[in-house]
Amino acid sequence: MAEIDLNADLGEGGACDEELLRIVSSCNVACGGHAGDVESMGLTVRSAIANGVAVGAHPAYPDREGFGRESGFMTGDALYESLTEQVSELADIAAHLGARLTHIKPHGALYNDAVRDRTLADIIARVTAESPGGPALVGMAKTELEFAAKRHGLAFVAEAFVDRAYEPDGTLVSRKEPGAVHEDLKVATTQAVRLAEHGEATARNGATVQVQADTLCIHGDTPGAAEKARAVRDVLESHGVKVRAHTMR
């Protein structure tokens, strides 16, 4: 039986976090960079524990005004220190509540920049390697994030997206472009099954693109996120795909 992890980015002020935590198997918790504070982190981790959902950190460029979506916002030691502070705060909260961070997934522009930037990817990998509990690094396969994980001896979880459009080279269509987010539920569920069963998706030019997927992401801040997540989980399970946290394999 095929298995896949289903994750969501939470603690960002979305209206359906509680519902999503009854559907997904892993969550990535905003930890103060682009969104989130001590209260939201605690609430999200508590709910994740109650629902048996694996907890991960979702650090970002420290840009709350821009929601972490400005490319090249920060680098170097300043970025390393900010990411370390973000992850450490969430790790402390999780430990106090009886959980550990199973993974770290960068957010937004930091994620997209690190896909291509070795220096940024190494900073993220270094922060991950220094975090308690031996978390894995989540990112797109065959990118600088995966290469950095290997250099730092980290477990790597290859992520794909059910609700985002792909370019022919396997990268995501920029959110600035029309059609970057799949609004059609049928398109998202079809893409989820193809990613889980065959490791492929249809690029926006119609070509078939190979996409390695250990975990599938549902963006919790998009309209109808919970409905989409439920539909995705239901269709995966109807195809015999077991939804299970990557840490449980």
Phi, psi and omega per residue, in radians:
M1 nan 2.303 3.082
A2 -1.206 2.576 3.090
E3 -2.243 2.584 3.090
I4 -2.623 2.552 3.016
D5 -1.556 2.542 3.072
L6 -2.130 2.051 -3.068
N7 -2.094 2.785 3.078
A8 -2.462 2.556 3.061
D9 -1.511 2.041 -3.005
L10 -2.230 3.072 -3.110
G11 1.278 0.399 -3.103
E12 -1.858 0.207 -3.128
G13 1.599 0.156 3.125
G14 -1.202 2.730 -3.047
A15 -1.478 -0.229 -3.008
C16 -2.123 0.479 3.141
D17 -1.015 -0.779 -3.105
E18 -1.071 -0.744 3.136
E19 -1.176 -0.713 3.122
L20 -1.083 -0.629 -3.125
L21 -1.235 -0.178 3.015
R22 -1.607 0.000 -3.060
I23 -2.080 -0.805 -3.037
V24 -1.378 2.934 3.099
S25 -1.879 -0.300 3.079
S26 -2.449 2.630 3.058
C27 -2.329 2.655 3.121
N28 -2.028 1.973 -2.939
V29 -1.701 2.135 3.064
A30 -1.015 2.292 -3.011
C31 -2.202 0.671 2.946
G32 1.826 -0.236 -3.127
G33 -1.293 -1.098 3.137
H34 -1.726 -0.398 -3.111
A35 -2.914 2.961 3.058
G36 1.621 2.637 3.069
D37 -2.591 -3.094 -3.084
V38 -0.981 -0.752 -3.117
E39 -1.128 -0.844 -3.102
S40 -1.173 -0.611 3.097
M41 -1.114 -0.799 3.141
G42 -1.082 -0.792 -3.141
L43 -1.085 -0.754 -3.105
T44 -1.176 -0.763 -3.137
V45 -1.132 -0.744 3.120
R46 -1.022 -0.799 -3.126
S47 -1.179 -0.647 3.097
A48 -1.080 -0.789 3.117
I49 -1.051 -0.785 -3.113
A50 -1.087 -0.516 -3.110
N51 -1.735 0.101 3.129
G52 1.185 0.566 -3.095
V53 -1.766 2.316 3.119
A54 -1.155 2.448 -3.055
V55 -1.861 2.237 3.069
G56 -2.278 2.844 3.117
A57 -1.628 2.544 -3.130
H58 -2.201 1.187 -3.102
P59 -1.289 2.800 -3.027
A60 -2.595 2.968 2.881
Y61 -0.938 2.394 -3.129
P62 -1.293 1.319 -3.015
D63 -2.434 1.331 -3.101
R64 -1.192 -0.609 -3.130
E65 -1.095 -0.699 -3.121
G66 -1.706 0.138 3.138
F67 0.969 0.550 3.063
G68 1.161 0.452 -3.061
R69 -1.933 0.216 3.084
E70 -1.686 2.029 -3.105
S71 -1.125 2.473 3.077
G72 1.200 0.475 -3.041
F73 -1.110 -0.636 -3.092
M74 -2.788 2.685 3.050
T75 -2.615 -2.999 3.039
G76 1.155 -2.691 -3.076
D77 -1.063 -0.628 -3.131
A78 -1.087 -0.727 3.120
L79 -1.192 -0.774 3.112
Y80 -0.983 -0.792 -3.122
E81 -1.157 -0.696 3.132
S82 -1.149 -0.807 -3.130
L83 -1.119 -0.699 3.100
T84 -1.061 -0.756 3.131
E85 -1.113 -0.767 -3.139
Q86 -1.063 -0.885 -3.086
V87 -1.166 -0.706 -3.118
S88 -1.092 -0.703 -3.131
E89 -1.111 -0.767 3.118
L90 -1.173 -0.712 3.128
A91 -1.046 -0.697 3.124
D92 -1.142 -0.749 3.127
I93 -1.110 -0.793 -3.140
A94 -1.072 -0.783 -3.131
A95 -1.077 -0.710 3.129
H96 -1.087 -0.552 -3.108
L97 -1.609 -0.037 3.079
G98 1.662 0.382 3.127
A99 -2.201 2.905 3.030
R100 -2.197 2.770 3.068
L101 -1.384 2.079 -3.135
T102 -1.527 -0.337 -3.083
H103 -2.809 2.871 3.060
I104 -2.285 2.250 3.136
K105 -2.269 2.001 3.117
P106 -1.110 2.712 -3.068
H107 -1.821 2.591 2.869
G108 0.886 -2.206 -3.082
A109 -1.107 -0.571 3.106
L110 -1.086 -0.770 3.092
Y111 -1.038 -0.927 -3.076
N112 -1.114 -0.673 3.114
D113 -1.167 -0.726 -3.064
A114 -1.234 -0.368 3.073
V115 -1.000 -0.587 -3.058
R116 -1.949 -0.231 -2.988
D117 -1.922 1.911 -3.098
R118 -1.061 -0.706 -3.105
T119 -1.099 -0.800 3.112
L120 -1.117 -0.760 -3.141
A121 -1.059 -0.673 3.124
D122 -1.169 -0.634 3.089
I123 -1.090 -0.811 -3.139
I124 -1.114 -0.742 3.128
A125 -1.128 -0.682 3.119
R126 -1.097 -0.785 3.104
V127 -1.059 -0.732 3.132
T128 -1.100 -0.800 -3.115
A129 -1.099 -0.509 -3.101
E130 -1.583 -0.034 -3.104
S131 -1.471 2.565 -3.105
P132 -1.201 2.608 3.038
G133 1.572 -0.020 3.109
G134 1.106 0.872 -3.135
P135 -1.156 2.662 3.038
A136 -1.464 2.836 3.046
L137 -1.813 2.252 3.137
V138 -1.799 2.334 3.121
G139 -3.056 -3.110 3.124
M140 -1.355 2.396 -3.128
A141 -1.160 2.692 3.060
K142 1.040 0.578 3.079
T143 -2.194 3.129 3.140
E144 -1.069 -0.454 3.094
L145 -1.140 -0.768 3.104
E146 -1.180 -0.713 -3.135
F147 -1.107 -0.684 3.123
A148 -1.174 -0.683 3.103
A149 -1.025 -0.745 3.134
K150 -1.133 -0.727 -3.135
R151 -1.105 -0.574 -3.081
H152 -1.699 0.124 3.092
G153 1.202 0.552 -3.090
L154 -1.709 2.613 2.907
A155 -1.184 2.475 -3.111
F156 -2.144 2.345 3.119
V157 -2.011 1.979 -3.098
A158 -1.352 2.205 -3.063
E159 -1.889 2.449 2.988
A160 -2.257 2.934 -2.978
F161 -2.199 2.179 -3.127
V162 -1.401 -0.424 -3.024
D163 -1.985 0.333 3.084
R164 -2.153 2.562 3.107
A165 -1.469 2.571 -3.110
Y166 -1.883 2.578 2.960
E167 -1.473 2.859 -3.139
P168 -1.063 -0.393 3.134
D169 -1.536 0.078 3.100
G170 1.593 -0.051 3.056
T171 -1.493 2.914 -3.115
L172 -1.459 2.528 3.000
V173 -1.142 2.312 -3.122
S174 -1.007 2.461 3.101
R175 -1.083 -0.289 3.100
K176 -1.319 -0.245 -3.107
E177 -1.631 2.533 3.069
P178 -1.116 2.484 3.114
G179 1.395 0.204 -3.113
A180 -1.185 -0.538 3.126
V181 -1.968 2.247 3.118
H182 -1.285 1.954 3.093
E183 -1.516 -0.478 -3.115
D184 -1.317 2.100 -3.084
L185 -1.075 -0.656 -3.138
K186 -1.117 -0.679 3.125
V187 -1.114 -0.773 -3.123
A188 -1.132 -0.774 -3.112
T189 -1.202 -0.662 3.095
T190 -1.117 -0.742 3.123
Q191 -1.128 -0.672 3.137
A192 -1.050 -0.805 -3.128
V193 -1.132 -0.761 -3.133
R194 -1.124 -0.681 3.117
L195 -1.153 -0.775 -3.085
A196 -1.227 -0.689 -3.043
E197 -1.561 -0.597 -2.998
H198 -2.192 -0.123 -3.118
G199 1.098 0.740 -3.135
E200 -2.578 2.783 3.090
A201 -2.541 2.906 3.075
T202 -1.689 2.102 3.112
A203 -1.233 2.891 -3.057
R204 -1.184 -0.254 3.057
N205 -1.607 0.089 3.106
G206 1.648 -0.165 -3.126
A207 -1.317 2.671 3.037
T208 -1.510 2.242 -3.113
V209 -2.096 2.382 3.118
Q210 -1.412 2.247 -3.099
V211 -2.374 1.910 3.097
Q212 -1.181 2.355 -3.069
A213 -2.434 1.942 2.938
D214 -1.717 -0.435 3.127
T215 -2.486 2.520 3.121
L216 -1.961 2.354 -3.089
C217 -1.785 2.364 2.934
I218 -1.973 2.162 -3.134
H219 -1.367 2.043 -3.054
G220 -1.271 -0.207 -3.084
D221 -1.719 0.169 3.131
T222 -1.710 2.652 3.137
P223 -1.022 2.377 3.110
G224 1.235 0.420 -3.061
A225 -1.049 -0.750 -3.111
A226 -1.172 -0.728 3.096
E227 -1.067 -0.746 3.138
K228 -1.139 -0.751 3.137
A229 -1.090 -0.764 3.127
R230 -1.092 -0.755 3.133
A231 -1.104 -0.701 3.136
V232 -1.134 -0.822 3.140
R233 -1.087 -0.756 -3.133
D234 -1.070 -0.768 -3.096
V235 -1.243 -0.610 3.079
L236 -1.090 -0.837 -3.114
E237 -1.168 -0.563 3.092
S238 -1.182 -0.387 3.079
H239 -1.636 0.149 3.108
G240 1.425 0.279 3.119
V241 -1.641 2.129 -3.141
K242 -1.436 2.196 3.085
V243 -1.557 2.069 -3.008
R244 -2.680 2.427 3.132
A245 -1.023 2.482 -3.114
H246 -1.057 -0.451 -3.130
T247 -1.294 -0.217 -3.077
M248 -1.621 0.010 -3.071
R249 -1.617 nan nan
